[in-house]
């Protein structure tokens, strides 16, 4: 069974990344939704593997799968309206954060990295002069989003420092790529930056989600 699901992961992740190239070339909300469905499907397949493997604790796989689902929804909504899309994405990050806390119990020292990452994020949002958020509400939404994703990335990094294994390593790489992707999105949307930021956003985002989806498989395999 493990070999079958390993092949399924490889095929579905490859298909998702190929689809992301098609989306980059041709655009379209339908292509974006289809590509996002790819990483949700990876997560769903790995959730099935966790169930079939009779993993004692299904909370981590379930929470990660919910994070992937809300990310897909946020992906589509973001193209229609930025603020609702960003808020739905934030819910996805909360699910990821909860999954990381389930992986390893939250401790006060986990706050250190999260606060440091948020401090850097807040300085970027408030001090970089090229940003034009248009309103205090939009800047506040971006600040709230930065807070949520900073806690997600910080907790992932703290977990890796506490216990080094395939799951925590994949979670860190996926989370950091997600953070980088969102940073590029902010530059692209609110700083009128060059096309390269949009390219970097897209080609870090989909690999990030695929890695997070694959972490469910690694978690179940290790258990």
N, C-alpha and C positions, 0 to 999 in steps of 0.2 A: 504493500500500500504506500509506503514511504516513497518508493521510486516513482510510482505513478503520480503522486502529488508533487514531487520534485519537478518532473517533466511538465506538469500542468502549470506550475509556477513560472517556469522558464518560458513556456509558449505564451502564456497570457501577459507576462511582463513585456516580452518582445513585441507582441501585438499592440500593447498599449503605447509603447515608445514609438513604434512605427506610425501609429495613428496620430501621435503628437506631432510628428514631422509633417504628416498630411494636413493637420489643422494649421500648423505654422505656415505652410505653403498656400493653402486655399481659404483658411478662415471659416467662419460660419458657426453659429451657436449650436447647430445640430452636430457638427464634427467635434466641437469642444465637449458637448454632453456625452457623445459616444466614447471619446477618449477617456473622460472622467469615469464613465461606467466601467472602463477596463480595469482601473485600480480597485473599484468597488467589487468587481467580480473576483479579482485576486484575493481580496479580503474574505469574500463569501466562501470561496473554495477552501481557503485555509481555516475558516471557522468550521466548515464541514469536517475537515481533517481533524481538528481539535475534538469535535464531538465523537467522531469515529474512533479516535485514539483513546477515548474515555479519560480525557484530561480532567483531573480532579477539580481544578479551579478554572471555570470558563469565563470568569469576569474580565480578565485581560483580553482574550480574543473578542468577546462581545463588545467591550468598550472601544477597542481599536476599530472594529467593523462599523460601529456607530459613528466614529470620527471620520472614517472614509466616506460613509453615506452622506453626512452633513457637508463634507467638503465638496462632494459631487453636486449637491443641491446649491451650495454657495457659488460654485463655479458657474452654473447656468444663470442664477439670479444676478450675479455680479455684472454680467453683460447687459442686463435689463435695467438694474438700478444699483448703484454702488453701495449705499449705506445698508440696505437690507442684505445684500450679498456679503458684505464685510461682517455683519452681525451673525449671519448663519455660519460663516467660516469660523468666527470666534467660538460658537457653540461646538464646532468640530474640534477645535483646539482644546476646549474644556474636556471633551471626551478623551482625547489623547492624554492630557494631563492626568485625568482620573485613572486611565489605564496604567500610566507610569507609577502612580501612587499605589495601585493595586499590585504592581510588580514588586515594588519595595515600599514599605511603609514610609509615609511622609515624616520627615524630621526637621527640626528647626534649622539645622545647618543646610538643608536643601534650599533655604531662602537666599543664601548668600549669592550663589550664581544667578538665580532668577532676578534678584534686585540689581545686581551689576549689569546684567543684560538689559533690563528695563531702563536703567539709568542712561546707558549708551543710546538706547532707542529714543528715549525722551529728548535727549540732547540733539539727536539728529533731527527729530520732528520740529523742535522749537528753535534751534539755533542755526540750522543750515539755511542761508538766505535765499536760495533759489526756489524754495517751496512756496507755493501759493495754494492754500487749502480752500480759499474762497469764503469760508465762514468759520466761526468759532465752533459750531456744531460739527462740521466735517473734521476739524483738527481734533476735537474731543473724541470723535469716533475712532480716528486713527490712533490716538493715545490709548484708548481703552483696548483696542485690538493689539497694540504693542505690548500692553501689560499682560494680556492673556497668552500671547505667543511666547513672550519672554519667560513666563512661568513654565510653559511646556518645554521649551528648550533647556531651561535651567534644571528642571527636574530630570530630564533625560541625561544631561551631563553628570548630575549628581549620582544617578543610578550607576553610570559607567564607572565613576570613581570608587563607588562602594563595592561593585561587583563587575568584573570584566568577563563578559561572555558574548556569544553571537547576538543575542537578543538586545542587550544594552548597547552594544556597538552599532548595530543596525539602526536602533532607535535614535542614537545621537546623530549619525550621518543623515538620516531622513529628516530629523527635526531641524538640524542646522541648514540643510538645503532648503527646507520649507521657509525658514526665517530669511535666508538670502533671497529666495524667490519673491517673498512679500516686500522686502526692501527694494528690490528692483522694480516691483509694481508701483510702489509709492513714488519712486523717482520718475517712472514713466508717466504716471497719471498727474502728479502734482508739481512736477518740476519741468515738464516738457523736455525731458532728456532725449538723447539720441535713440535711434532704433535698437541699438545694442542692448539697452536695458529691457526692452520687451522680449528680445531673443533670450537673454539670460534668465529672465523671469520664467518663461515657458519651459526652457530646457533644464532648469533646476527643479521646477515644480513637479512635473510628472514623474521623474525618477525618484523624487522625495516620497511621493505618495506610494509608488510601487514598493519602495523599501519598507515603508511603514506597514503596508499590507503584507509583505513577506515576513515581517517580524512575527506575525501570528503563527506562521508555519514553523519558524525556528523555535518559538516558545513551546509549541505542541510537541515538536520532535524531541526537544530536550527533556520534556516531562515524561 
